[in-house]
Amino acid sequence: MLVKTIILIVLLGVFDISYAKKGFGSSEQEWGFVNVRPKAHMFWWLYYTTADVPTYYEKPLVIWLQGGPGASSTGYGNFEEIGPLDRNLKNRNYTWVKDYNVLFIDNPVGSGFSYTTSSAALAKNNQQIASDLLVCIENFLEQFPRFAQVPTYITSESYGGKMAAEFAYIWYKAQKSGSIRSNLKGVGLGDSWISPIDSVLTWAPFLLQTGMVDTQGYQTIMKSANQTRAAVEAEEWELATELWSMTESIILNMTNNIDFYNILYKTKPSYNLASQVLNNRIGDDGSLEVSTIEDLILEKLMNFGVKKALRLNSTWGEQSSEVFYALLGDFMKPVIDTVELLLNETDINVFVYNGQLDLIVDTPGTLLWVEKLKWKNDFNWKRASRKPVVVNNIIEGYVKASGNFKMYWINRAGHMVPTDNPAGTAAMLKDLTSDAQD
């Protein structure tokens, strides 16, 4: 009788039995591919939380979407920012896995280990990307149905925020209609490419005010930025992307190689910036940049250690450039209207957060599009008081809130907010997931 009782308890899930695969590193993991469309295969990698809880499902599920488009969540987000190990395979003190189940998705198809068997299958617009992500999460929840009840949050960075906004909206609609059984409760848009032209038009003032250029440099950059604006207003989207890239190049020349991800990062002067194109990779913002020792370490880690441990056949990063070029016509298009839909038609938490030292998606540009939002509580939000975010008696940033919307200014952080200020990021993430018990 005792044996039968124990069997029944286990079957009912009172005891949490882990059947996770042996992955890369010591934590419990799952991973796999989803055929989201014909010839289009999306890769995901789940890290179960290491929190001291009776069952994994007592902690929220946090999804991470990288930028680019073409950068890899399983590579950059995981080993450079929030995963349990860094690129040198040392334990990270501030890993999100300590408090959350974390799901990295290589998207769009062609990013990271995701791949297509035909260039025609690469995503051409943000709507296709979101649709692919919805198919991916539907498949994931079919394989792991216990996560359907777990409070789930999408987090993102850079171009990943543009994708996250669309993904969150169509997922919410599917959840409300009952076509997907899930518990999506929030989305975090980090240093996000929501309104590209607002970023471009604030580069020159931001650089002038921080002493990175003089008046002459400001005027030169502003001239190129205004040409970019003219292309956007004419809806000449590929030309706008070309002019955006040209404006970046002008900034690099004017500053002699400033770091677009954090204006205070130490950089070496470059005396022949044009030659950089000969040895480039896709950056987190989709731009061409010189491969560094750190990049090569990560690429070797992914294509040897990780690929072998997870028994994968695709080559990490092989199609990253193709992903970016397939989206040239969509790159500079804004998605402010999608954020408005999230605020007006859903009840999920919508958080915007930005590092004060970021250049590529600078805080002044982010604030511009946020204050353009037309939604039911915009009057109250604009007049709400901004409060400090205090961690261990240190001000790590500021927050302004109204209804289900909050904006976080994160101090001492650039584009990669979790890396530069993990304490401030943790406070924001704890707030985003605070309704997990509701």
Buried (B, 14 or more C-beta within 10 A) or exposed (E): EEEEEEEEEEEEEEEEEEEBEEBBBEBBBBBBBBEBBEBBBBBBBBBBBBEEEEBBBBBBBBBBBBBBBBBBBBBBBBBBBBBBBBBEEEEBEBBBBBBBBBBBBBBBBBBBBBBBEEEEBBBBBBEBBBBBBBBBBBBBBEEBEEBBEBBBBBBBBBBBBBBBBBBBBBBBBBBEEEEBEBBBBBBBBBBBBBBBBBBBBBBBBBBBEBEBBEEEBBEBBBEBBBBBBEBBEEEBBEBBBBBBBBBBBBBBBBBEBBBBBBBEEEBEEBEEBEEBEEEEBBBBBBBBBBEEEEBEBBBEBBBEEBBEBBEBEBBBBEBBBBBBBBBBBBBBBBBBEBBBBBBEEBEBBBBBBBBBBBBBBBBBBBBBBBEBBEBBBBEEBEEBEEEEBEBEEEEBBBBBBBBBBBBBBBBBBBBBBBBBBBBBBBBBBEBBBEBBEE
